Amino acid sequence: MPMPQDPASRYDRRNTPLVRVVDAVPDDAWDAPSPCEGWSAADVLQHLVDTQRTFLLTNGASLPDPAPVVAQGPALAWRTHSEAVARALADPRVGEAPYETPFGVSTVGQVLDDFYGFDMVVHRWDLARATGGDASITDVELDTLDAAADGWGERLYGDGICSGPLEVGADEPRPVRVLARFGRDAR
């Protein structure tokens, strides 16, 4: 049976492994430095909340106010946020709303999947790496990351997106090569 392709279902598929990583982080590990220079694990999670929230609020979504604050409990903050995002995306007035991108017209739900989806996978790896969690990425996710890097091209390395790509050998395992495209050293 094919998997549902509505925006909320796509978001949930990206979110489920992230929730597992977030839930597994020990309380004393949230201050650990992440692979994102100058950010702790908690900062990475707050970044995900803030960027998704800003995007959705500026595109017609109704989300709880005030925003969840990771410092007040990371796992609860993420669950509160991600459940609100899934509810917002389930509303076709939000998930199917047209959205103009540099690549042409899309929808809010598709942009959340295309851009914020790869962001969730990469930052899940950042969180796991910072806190000693499961940093594995599936082959399907690696395909998605490769496609995102190809699609974004040099724009991927713009201000506030990703650090420049790292040089790694062609003989490195695929996760190392793919994450290097996003400025991550997975060796």
Order of alpha helices (4+ residues) and beta strands (2+ residues): alpha-alpha-alpha-alpha-beta-beta-alpha-alpha-alpha-alpha
